[in-house]
Amino acid sequence: MFRHEVVEKAPEGFAPRRIVGVDVHFSRDGATAFAAAVRLGGQLELEESVQAAEPARFPYRTGFLSFREVPVALAALARLAEPPELVLVDGQGLAHPRRFGFACHLGVLLDLPTIGVAKSRLLGRFAEPGPAAGDWSPLEDKGEIVGAVLRSKAACRPLFVSIGHKIDLATAITLVQATVARHRLPEPTRLADHLSRAHT
């Protein structure tokens, strides 16, 4: 799987209703991976949550973390009653040294629209976005725009949004901002983060 497999365009008339957040954490010894998938409704209400745990079969290697995360994330997503229409991942998409982070890897395997929403920058340069919620600036690396630096809440540290699969950056920014409620993080990934940490 490579960057050329990533589709950088949302489906025609894309208006997802089943939005799922996914996050993965590991046991302290790194031997076990825990994943959570959380599905929210149109008013950002919790509709379903599932968990999965599996042995971490791929060794830790810088830049290849998705190979450790994807198997257990797929296991969690498979437990949902209905397949998601959009997946938000706590991690990177194109904003990755190989332009193929966790969100891309998972999106291509699922063949679903996927967005990476990271709490911190992995690479690239950017100008600080404006102070208001929804303000953003491009994240650039080696002359290429690889994501957006989004101020999801006023006076909060920005998020790093990047394409995973079957999405364009403008649509990704709009959808991420639409899933933000009282907290800095989008509700789907915020809740998935809490749930995936339950066993770590």
N, C-alpha and C positions, 0 to 999 in steps of 0.2 A: 504494500500500500504506500502510495506516494502523494505528493501535493497535487499532481495532475489529475487525481481521481476526485478531488474536492470540487463540488459545484458551487460557484460563488453567485448564485442567483436563487431567490425565493420562488416557490411555485406560484403560478398565476393566481391572483386573488387570495393570497395566503392570509388567513385569519384564524390562527390556531385557538381551539377551545381547551383541549387537553394538554396543558403545559406541565411538564415534569422536570423537577430538579434532581440532579444526581451528584453525590459526593462519595469519596472513598477515603478511608483512613486505614492505618496499619497498626497491628499490635506493637508493643514496645520493642519486641525482639525482631520485628519485621517479617515474621514467619506467616502471619495470617492477615488477610485483607478483609475489611468490612465495608460494605456498600449500603447506601440507602437511596431509595427513589421515592419522591414525594410528588403527588399529583394534586394540583390546585384547580379550583373552578374559576369561572369568569369574574367573581368578586374576590379572588385570591383566598377563598376559603379552602381549607384542607378537605379533600375528597378521599384520598387513599395514600397510605404509606406502606412500604415494604422494605425488607432488609435481606441481605445475603452475606454469607461469610465463606471464604475459600482459602486454602493454602496459597501463599504467594509463590508462584512457580517460576517467575522470571527474576533473575538477580537484579539488584539495584544498580543502574548505570545512569550517569548523568545524561539527560536528554532523551532517555528511553523510558521514562516513568510510566507512560501510558500502557506499555506492555505489561506492567504489573497491575494497573488499575482497570483496564478494559474487561478482562474476564469476569471479575466479580461485579462490575457495573452491569454487564450484560445479564448476569444471573439475577440481579435485583430487578432489572427492567422486565425480565421474562415473567416475573411474579405479579405484575400489574394485571388487573382485570381487563383493561383495554389498552391497546398500544397508544403511546403518546403521539401527538401531532407536532410537538416541539419539545426538544430536550435542552435544558440549560445545564451546563457542566461547570462545576467549581474548578476551573483550570483554564489552560490556554487552548487556543485553536491555531490559527495561522501565525499568531505572535509567538513563534517558537523557532529555535535555530534551524530546524529542518522544515519549517513551515507545515508541520504536521503534528500538532499537540494532541492532547487527550480528546478535545472536542471534535477534531477532524477524524481521528482514529475511530472513535465511537460512532460518529455520524455516518462515515462511509460504510462501516460494517452493518449498521442498522438501516442505511439508506433513508435517513430521516433528517429533517432540518434540525441543526444543532448549533448552539452558540457557546463559546467559551467566555466565562465571566470570572476573572481572576482578581484576587484582593491586592496583588502586588505585581510590579513589572518584572518580566523575565528578561526582556531585551528592548532595544529601541530608544529613540529620543522623542520628546514631546514638549510642547509649550503647555504650561499650566492652564487648564480650562477655566472658564469664567466661574464666578462664585455661586451662581444659581443652579438649582436642580434642573438637570437636563442639558446643561452646558457641556460641551465636549471639544476635544482637540484630537487631531490625528496622531497615531503612534507610528513612527517611521523607523525602518531599519534597512540600511544599505540601499537607500533611495526608493524604498517600496513602502506604501502604507499597509501595515499589517494588522491594524486594529484602531480602536478609539479609546481615549482616556475620558471617561464619563463621570461627571459630578452627579451622582444619583440623588444626593441630598445636599441642601445648602449647608455650607460650613463643615462638610465631611470630606475625608480623604477620597479621591476618585477611585473608580473601578477601571479595570483593563478588559475591554470587550473585544473579542475577535471572532471571526467567522469560523464555524466548525464545518458545516456541510449544508448544501441546499438553502443558503441564506446569503443576502448581501449585507454589507456593513450598515447601510442606512436603516434597513429593516431591523437588523439585530439591535441597533441602538434604541430604536423606538420600542421594540418588544421588551428589552431589558428594563427600560425606564418604566414601562407600563406595569411591570411586576414588582416594583418597589413600593413598599407601604410605609411603615413607621421607622424602618431601619435602613441603614446604608446598603445592605445586600438585598438582591432580589429575593422575594419570599420563597420561591421554589428551592434555590440553593441554600438559603439560610436555614431552612427547616431540615433539608437533607444533611447539611453539615452537622447539626445538633444530633440527628438520629444516627448518623454513621459513627459518631463518637461514643455512642452509648456503651459499647463494649471495649473501647480502647483504654 
